[in-house]
């Protein structure tokens, strides 16, 4: 049976000269792996340009209830990007976010609110008013809410240290290494107050940005046991250095 759904491309793997395996987070079926047949026709060749990290797609797919590769019948652009294809910073963010999302989501995890959050966030990334430098950090923080691991926002004059394991601000330092120091805890608290991806007064130096990002990734690893090691993190650090 053929179904229509929107999807966000997370990973593309060449299976053979005529086949690709695409990992796509779909609105209707959650995270799925699809077999896509490559054609030499002009129409099919143009479709390959759409199969990039975080590109948003309208799809017609075959869906089997049993696990395994699904198949795509037709695919087209759901949104035409205006800035992402031409901006090295946004391209590197898309690559990082695609890898991160593909590793933290579970197969067949259907969540329309989560899909809409990611979909609308990518549209904002493509906009002219996006605060690019800190977009990924803001995105990962708010993503915790949809995955059920959002930290407690209990910062106060006495609770100034954010404990990654406890997922909250605490008095003094914990007896383990998974925490932000007082300065970075304050930055993390400022992050929790940002409600929009548009340009804001949130200011980070490059070392602070790297430390805050790595801490948030560690937070995911502690509470979800994933994403683990991220290859795109090195590229991201080089582009934003």
C-alpha positions in Angstrom: 0.0 0.0 0.0 1.2 3.5 -0.9 1.2 6.3 1.7 2.0 10.0 1.6 4.1 11.6 4.3 6.6 14.3 4.9 10.2 13.4 5.8 13.5 14.9 6.8 16.6 13.2 5.3 19.2 12.3 7.9 21.6 10.0 6.0 22.4 8.8 2.5 24.4 5.7 1.7 25.3 4.4 -1.7 24.2 0.7 -1.8 25.1 0.1 -5.5 25.3 2.1 -8.7 21.6 2.1 -9.0 20.5 2.1 -5.4 20.7 4.3 -2.3 19.7 3.6 1.3 18.2 6.7 2.9 17.6 7.2 6.6 14.6 9.5 6.9 12.6 10.7 9.9 9.0 10.7 8.6 6.0 12.3 10.1 3.7 9.3 9.6 6.1 6.3 10.3 8.9 7.8 12.4 12.5 7.0 11.7 12.8 4.6 8.7 15.4 3.3 6.3 14.3 3.4 2.6 15.7 1.8 -0.6 15.7 4.4 -3.4 16.3 3.4 -7.0 18.6 5.8 -8.9 17.6 6.5 -12.5 19.6 8.1 -15.3 16.5 10.2 -16.3 16.8 14.0 -16.0 14.0 14.0 -13.4 15.6 11.4 -11.2 19.0 13.0 -11.4 17.5 16.3 -10.2 16.0 14.5 -7.2 19.5 13.5 -6.1 20.1 17.2 -5.4 17.3 17.0 -2.8 18.8 14.1 -1.0 21.1 16.1 1.3 21.2 16.2 5.2 18.1 17.8 6.7 16.4 18.4 3.4 12.6 18.3 3.8 10.7 16.0 1.5 7.2 15.1 0.3 7.2 11.4 -0.2 5.1 8.6 -1.5 6.3 5.4 0.1 5.4 1.7 0.4 5.1 0.7 4.0 5.5 -2.8 5.5 4.6 -3.6 9.1 7.5 -6.0 9.5 11.0 -4.4 10.1 13.5 -3.9 7.3 14.1 -1.6 4.4 11.0 0.2 3.1 10.7 1.6 -0.5 10.1 5.0 -1.9 7.8 5.5 -4.9 8.2 9.2 -5.4 10.0 12.1 -3.6 10.0 15.8 -4.1 11.0 18.9 -2.1 8.6 19.9 0.7 10.5 23.2 1.1 12.8 25.0 -1.3 15.8 26.2 0.7 17.0 29.8 0.1 20.1 30.0 2.2 21.3 26.6 3.5 22.7 25.3 0.1 24.8 28.5 -0.2 26.1 29.0 3.4 29.0 26.8 4.7 28.0 27.5 8.3 24.4 26.3 7.7 25.6 23.3 5.7 27.9 22.2 8.5 25.1 22.7 11.0 22.8 20.6 8.9 25.3 17.8 8.7 25.8 17.8 12.4 22.1 17.9 13.3 21.3 15.2 10.8 23.9 12.9 12.4 22.9 13.8 15.9 19.1 13.2 15.3 19.7 9.9 13.4 21.6 8.6 16.4 19.3 9.8 19.2 16.0 8.7 17.6 14.8 5.1 17.8 13.6 3.2 14.7 9.8 3.5 14.1 9.6 6.2 16.8 6.5 8.1 15.6 6.1 11.5 17.2 4.3 14.2 15.2 5.1 17.0 17.7 8.8 16.0 17.5 8.7 16.0 13.7 7.1 19.4 13.6 9.7 20.8 16.0 12.5 19.6 13.8 10.8 20.5 10.6 10.0 24.1 11.8 13.5 24.5 13.2 15.1 23.7 9.9 12.9 26.2 8.2 14.1 28.8 10.7 17.7 27.8 10.0 17.1 28.6 6.4 15.7 32.0 7.3 17.8 35.2 7.1 17.2 36.0 10.9 18.6 32.8 12.3 21.3 33.2 15.0 23.6 30.7 13.2 26.5 30.5 15.7 24.3 29.1 18.5 21.5 27.5 16.6 22.6 23.9 17.2 23.1 24.5 21.0 19.6 26.1 21.3 18.1 23.3 19.1 19.7 20.5 21.2 18.5 22.1 24.5 14.9 22.3 23.4 15.0 18.9 21.8 15.4 17.4 25.3 11.8 18.3 26.0 10.5 16.2 23.2 12.7 13.3 24.2 11.6 13.4 27.8 14.9 14.4 29.3 14.5 18.1 29.7 16.6 19.4 32.7 15.1 21.1 35.7 15.5 24.9 35.4 16.0 25.7 39.1 19.0 28.1 38.9 19.2 30.4 42.0 21.7 32.4 44.0 22.6 29.2 46.0 22.2 26.6 43.2 24.8 27.8 40.7 26.3 24.5 39.5 24.5 22.5 36.8 24.9 18.8 37.5 24.6 16.8 34.2 23.8 13.6 35.9 21.1 15.0 38.3 19.8 17.2 35.4 19.4 20.2 37.6 21.3 23.0 39.3 22.8 22.1 42.7 24.5 23.7 45.7 28.3 23.2 45.5 30.1 20.7 43.3 29.1 17.1 42.9 31.5 14.2 43.6 31.8 13.3 39.9 33.0 15.0 36.7 29.8 15.5 34.9 29.0 19.1 35.7 29.4 22.7 34.4 31.6 25.0 36.4 29.9 28.2 37.8 30.7 30.3 34.7 29.4 27.7 32.3 26.4 26.9 34.5 25.4 30.6 34.2 25.7 30.4 30.4 23.6 27.2 30.4 21.0 29.0 32.5 21.0 31.9 30.0 20.4 29.3 27.2 17.3 28.0 29.0 15.7 31.4 28.8 16.0 31.7 25.0 12.7 31.1 23.3 13.6 31.8 19.7 16.3 30.8 17.2 16.3 34.4 15.9 19.1 36.8 16.7 19.5 37.2 20.5 21.7 38.7 23.1 23.1 35.3 24.0 26.9 35.7 23.6 29.5 32.9 23.7 33.2 32.8 22.9 34.3 30.0 20.7 35.8 28.0 23.6 32.6 28.5 25.6 30.5 27.4 22.7 32.6 24.2 22.3 32.4 23.5 26.0 28.7 24.1 26.3 28.0 21.9 23.2 30.1 19.1 24.5 28.4 19.3 27.9 25.0 19.0 26.3 26.1 16.1 24.1 27.4 14.4 27.4 24.0 15.1 28.9 22.3 13.1 26.1 24.8 10.3 26.5 24.2 10.1 30.2 20.4 10.1 30.0 19.8 8.3 26.7 23.0 6.4 26.2 23.4 8.0 22.8 24.4 9.6 20.4 27.9 8.4 21.3 30.8 9.6 19.0 29.8 12.2 16.3 32.0 12.4 13.2 30.5 15.7 12.1 31.6 17.4 15.4 35.1 17.8 14.1 33.9 19.5 10.9 31.6 21.8 12.9 34.5 22.8 15.2 36.7 23.7 12.2 34.0 25.7 10.4 33.2 27.7 13.5 36.8 28.2 14.7 
